[in-house]
Amino acid sequence: MPARWRKLFGTGAILAFMAAYIWAAAIVGDYLPRHWAIQLAYFVVAGTAWAAPLIPLVIWMNRGR
C-alpha cells in the first residue's frame, strides 16, 4: 500500500478511535463518585491512556516510503 494511502487510512482510523474513546471516557466519568481526587485520578489516566493503542497504527503509517 502506498504511503499516501496508509496515512489517509490511518488518519481516518485515528479520528474514529478518538471520537469513540472520548465518548466512552465521558460516559465512564459520569458514573464516578463525585469526589475530586477520584475524578482527578481517572481523568489524568484517561487523558493519557489514549496514546498507547495508537502507537502501532502510527508506526504502520510511517513505515516505508
C-alpha positions as a Markdown table, in Angstrom:
| # | Residue | x | y | z |
|---|---|---|---|---|
| 1 | Met | 0.0 | 0.0 | 0.0 |
| 2 | Pro | 1.5 | 3.4 | -0.9 |
| 3 | Ala | 2.4 | 5.7 | 1.9 |
| 4 | Arg | -0.2 | 8.3 | 1.0 |
| 5 | Trp | -3.0 | 5.7 | 1.3 |
| 6 | Arg | -1.6 | 4.4 | 4.6 |
| 7 | Lys | -1.6 | 7.9 | 6.0 |
| 8 | Leu | -5.1 | 8.6 | 4.8 |
| 9 | Phe | -6.4 | 5.4 | 6.2 |
| 10 | Gly | -4.5 | 5.9 | 9.5 |
| 11 | Thr | -5.8 | 9.5 | 9.9 |
| 12 | Gly | -9.4 | 8.3 | 9.5 |
| 13 | Ala | -8.8 | 5.4 | 11.9 |
| 14 | Ile | -7.2 | 7.8 | 14.5 |
| 15 | Leu | -10.2 | 10.2 | 14.2 |
| 16 | Ala | -12.7 | 7.4 | 14.6 |
| 17 | Phe | -10.8 | 5.9 | 17.6 |
| 18 | Met | -10.5 | 9.3 | 19.3 |
| 19 | Ala | -14.2 | 10.0 | 18.9 |
| 20 | Ala | -15.2 | 6.6 | 20.4 |
| 21 | Tyr | -12.6 | 7.0 | 23.1 |
| 22 | Ile | -13.7 | 10.4 | 24.2 |
| 23 | Trp | -17.3 | 9.3 | 24.2 |
| 24 | Ala | -16.5 | 6.3 | 26.3 |
| 25 | Ala | -14.3 | 8.2 | 28.7 |
| 26 | Ala | -17.0 | 10.8 | 29.3 |
| 27 | Ile | -19.7 | 8.1 | 29.9 |
| 28 | Val | -17.5 | 6.3 | 32.4 |
| 29 | Gly | -16.6 | 9.6 | 34.0 |
| 30 | Asp | -20.3 | 10.2 | 34.7 |
| 31 | Tyr | -20.5 | 7.1 | 36.8 |
| 32 | Leu | -17.6 | 8.0 | 39.1 |
| 33 | Pro | -18.2 | 9.2 | 42.6 |
| 34 | Arg | -18.3 | 13.0 | 43.0 |
| 35 | His | -15.0 | 13.2 | 44.9 |
| 36 | Trp | -12.4 | 15.5 | 43.4 |
| 37 | Ala | -9.5 | 13.1 | 44.0 |
| 38 | Ile | -11.2 | 10.1 | 42.3 |
| 39 | Gln | -12.2 | 12.3 | 39.3 |
| 40 | Leu | -8.7 | 13.8 | 39.0 |
| 41 | Ala | -7.1 | 10.4 | 39.0 |
| 42 | Tyr | -9.5 | 9.0 | 36.5 |
| 43 | Phe | -9.2 | 11.9 | 34.0 |
| 44 | Val | -5.4 | 12.0 | 34.3 |
| 45 | Val | -5.2 | 8.3 | 33.4 |
| 46 | Ala | -8.0 | 8.6 | 30.7 |
| 47 | Gly | -6.4 | 11.7 | 29.3 |
| 48 | Thr | -3.1 | 10.0 | 28.7 |
| 49 | Ala | -4.1 | 6.4 | 28.0 |
| 50 | Trp | -5.5 | 7.1 | 24.6 |
| 51 | Ala | -2.0 | 7.3 | 23.1 |
| 52 | Ala | -0.9 | 3.7 | 23.9 |
| 53 | Pro | -3.3 | 1.9 | 21.5 |
| 54 | Leu | -2.4 | 4.3 | 18.7 |
| 55 | Ile | 1.4 | 3.7 | 18.7 |
| 56 | Pro | 1.2 | 0.6 | 16.4 |
| 57 | Leu | -1.0 | 2.4 | 14.0 |
| 58 | Val | 1.3 | 5.4 | 13.8 |
| 59 | Ile | 4.3 | 3.2 | 13.3 |
| 60 | Trp | 2.5 | 1.4 | 10.5 |
| 61 | Met | 1.5 | 4.7 | 8.9 |
| 62 | Asn | 5.2 | 5.9 | 8.8 |
| 63 | Arg | 6.7 | 2.6 | 7.6 |
| 64 | Gly | 8.4 | 2.5 | 4.3 |
| 65 | Arg | 8.4 | 5.3 | 1.7 |
